[in-house]
Amino acid sequence: MAQHKFEFDQCFGQESAQEAVYAEAKDLLQSCLDGFNVCLFAYGQTGSGKTHTILGSPGAPGILPRFIGDLYNWAEVTGGLQNVVTVRAYMLELYQDQLIDLLAKEGSDKQVVTPYGPPTDPLRTPS
């Protein structure tokens, strides 16, 4: 049987606060602002806290609301300097071998996406 080596930047236990998780992930924002593609990936079994880590709660926002807040704060400051700031994002979920666009309107045919499309479009919804 083949052996595989896995590396993790950081693992957090269930006692970890959202602030500590974001402190570890917030450097991704600078990478994004420097022009790099950025991916936040939460992995684990059902009920392990993936959604809570990414979205959080009203009293303890997760990675995504903090990231977006910091991104738009940066865009407001930078845009005030007569720069054009364009923000484009995908939010996808891989569930039971289907890739689901979480930003599509509920019930639309664009909810299930395929990773195949024209070279200029990294994700294309089935027609």
N, C-alpha and C positions, 0 to 999 in steps of 0.2 A: 504494500500500500504506500502511495506517495505521501511524503510529509510536506507540510506547508508551514512557512514562517509568517506570522502576522505581527505587525507593529501597530501600536496605538500611541497617539500623542498624549492622550489623557483618558482615564476612566474615572467616573464619578460614582460614588455610592448614593444610596437613597437619602442619606442625611445631608447631602450637598445642597447648599443654597443656590438659587438662581444667579445671584451676584457672582458667586465663585465660578459657575459654569460660563457665564458671559465674560468674565475676566480672562478666561482661557481662550475663548473664541473671538474676542473683539479684534484681535490682530488681523483676522480675515477681512475686516472692513477696510483696513489700510491697503491690503493686497488688492481688493476690489477697486479702490480709488486709484491705485497705481496701474490699473488696466488689466489685471489678471482676472480670469474667470474664477469664481469661488463657489464651492459646494459645501453645504452643511448636510451632514449625513447622520441620522439617528438610527441605530440598529438595536434590535433586541426582541425578545419574545413578547407576546401579547400581555399587556398589563405591566410592562417593565418601566414605563414612564417616558416613552419617546415623545408623545404628544405634549405632555406636561413640560418636558425639557425645551421643546421647540416653541410652544405657544405660551406656556405658563398659565397664570390666573390673574384676575384683576389686581390683586394685592401683591403679586410676585410675577411680573412679566417674564416670559422666557426669552430665549435667544433671539427669535425672529422679531418681536416687537421692539426690543432694545436695539437690534441691528438696524431696523428700518428707521427708528427714531434718530439714531446717530447719523445714518446716511442722509436723511432729509435735513437735519441740522447742518451738516456739512454742505449740502447742496444749496441751502438758503444763504449761507455765508459766501460760498464760492460764486453762486449765481449773482449775488449782489455786486460782484466784481466784474460784471458784464461777461461772464462765461456762460456757455450753454451747457446745461447738465441734463443728460438723458439717463433715465433709470429703466432698465428692463429686467424682469425677473420671471422665473418659472418656479412653481411650487408643485412638485409631483410626489405621488405616493405609489410605491410598488406594492400591490396587494393581490395575492393569489394569481401571480403571473400576468397581471394587467397593470399598465402604467396609467395612472389617473391624474388628470390636470386638476389640482385642487382650487385653482383660481377661475375655472370655467363656471358659468352659471349652472346651477343645479338643474339636472334634467336635460341639459343640452347634449348634442351628439359629440361635443368636443371634450367630454369628460375622459374618454378612453383615448389615449394617444399612442402613436407608434414612433419608434425612434428612426424611422426611415423617411426621408424627404429630400427636397432639393438641397444642394450644398449650402445655400444661403440661409436655410431655415433649419436649425438643429433639431427641431421637433415639429412634426406635421400631424395634424389630426386626420383620422380617416375620413374620406368623403362619403 
